[in-house]
């Protein structure tokens, strides 16, 4: 159902783990090449090797997140290993979901003492197939999937439920999208794409890939001048039955956040939230308990580019980059998977 843990502050030790490197591919509507991500991943690995002055042999564990459904081929994650190379042999694993959960697996691997470094990556080529049909396969196979609802329609049900319940308004949703400098009134004047959604309410699906390097204790200090230490990570899941939960809130996000913050989400300089629709940011901010002093999605968030199976990992990467660059001391990152915020992961990071 979920897992997680919280690490208290103090001196670095053998189980302290930090993000020391992050790279992502451009967010573009369509890429040329195979659906196994090799063409997108290889430049990212080379960038991380150069940034950290390491080579393939310096990585003890590799873990990836992707979807064979999306790729349209069996074991696409195996052929993606071509981006790493055949030599030297590697220790590798994979999750069939957003790569944020691959990072969770790598975090557990490092905490257990089985490795000192890990490279986590995710990729998705949404342009290769009929995405709305593919995402329907994530829904409950007995009561939901036979109706073939697409992801936008399911999210629209949640957005409309919140508006009707007085939880938020279309203006509130537009204000989320207006963070990029667009005028709210002009956004509200735009036509509906799928009531109550206008174009700005829906994240543009892109092809993309992302990669993060984790390191333990003193090794993290060697690789990065200002590592982003992972002080906690937890994930929880809600029922896949859409009629059995309140779509205007997110209990699983709230539970994951409590597990890593102890119920106090104040004091975070920045939060990267994996909101694929404007109303989801409103849900997540309330579920986590973030205050107005926390900068939300300074990267632009998924609403500026939503690469399937990499966008959640990117939220952790962008949050870590704020710490590595010295523009934040404490950061929170969130990732989601499944329809209407079904599965949610929350991670906290800090500088020391």
C-alpha angles and dihedrals in degrees: 000000000000147000142207150137144205127228117203122224127265138094120345116265138175094282097045108111129194140184105242102168140025135180134166137187122244116278103243131158093235139011131193119235139054127333093237091081097237094131091052098039102048095066090048093054091048090050092052092047089053096043094050098031092236137125135216093273091059091068112087098186136022125197129176140189125207143120128254088199090059093044092048092224138089118255094003088159090063093055088046087068086076084082088064098044137236096265130089102030113246139209104234142174138172142206124205095227141053111331091241084082090050086056089052090054091049090048090055091047091054094043089054090058095244093121142012099206134031136182115209122191141172134190142178137177102199092170090069096076149006098297099189092056092046094052090051087068088070091066129091105292095216108043107016113025095058088063090055097219113180123228094254092053093051091048089047090057089056093046092049092047090054093048093048091048092051093243092127141345135229087256090056088053092049091050089059090055092043092067088096089067100268117140112256094218092055090051092051090049091059118102122259118264093190113351120280089019126084121188093269091058094063124071113236108245111231140176111252153135138211136191135195131189119214125194137182129238116305091008089063090053090051093053100041134031093213110021121195102235116213104227095176145353132186138163132197136179136219126209116282089224102100094200093055098063140051106258092195092069140033117229093176092055091048091050094048091048092050090051092059103030101035088234095302112105095166120113098045112134093201139011127196109202123191095225111160092181128037095244090054091066088057090050094047096046091055095041092053094040098235118173130218092260091069116089108232120214100339086175090064092256126231089312087074094048131349113196107188115247092003104061094082092050088049090058089059091044095050091046090051091048090059088059096041090051092048096243093116138027099195127029139175126206131193133193131185138194133185131028122323096359094306098158122030137185126193125193131182125207135185145179121241 
